[in-house]
Amino acid sequence: MAYLAEEAKSRASDPATPAVSPSHVHKPGQCTRANEVISLVGDKWSVHIVMLLGTGRHRFMEIKRTIDGISQKMLTVTLRGLERDGYVTRTVYPTIPPKVEYELTDLGRELLVPLRALGSWALANHDRVVAAREAYDAREQTK
C-alpha cells in the first residue's frame, strides 16, 4: 500500500495529473470491498443494461433486442445479479402471459452518474487509446 502514497505524492507534483485526495488513498481491505461492488457493475453487459434502464422501465425482450449481441441466458444472469445487488428492480404483472418489467432503483440511478462520466471520458479519449494501441503493436512487431 506504500506505493499508493508514493503515487499520490508524484501526482501532486505533476500539474497534468488530477490531484488525488486523501480519501482516494486506499487503506487495507478497501480494494476487496471496492472489488465486491465493481466486479458486477464493471462488466460489459451490466454497463449496457444500466445505461439502457437509465432511459426508463423496459421489458426483458425489449432489453434483449436493444442490446446487440447479448444472449438470453447472459441477459437473465446479468439482470439477476443487478437485482441481487440492488441496482435493478423486477416487477411481475399477473397477466397471461406474465408481463415482467425492469427498472433502476435509486442505487441504480446513482450508478448512472459515474457510468455516464466514464462513457464520456471513453468517447473523448477513444482516438488516443487507439493510437496508443497501434504504437504499442508497432513496437512489439519490431522486437
Helices and strands as residue ranges (DSSP letters): H 2-13, G 22-24, H 30-41, H 44-53, E 58-59, H 60-66, H 72-84, E 88-93, E 99-104, H 106-141
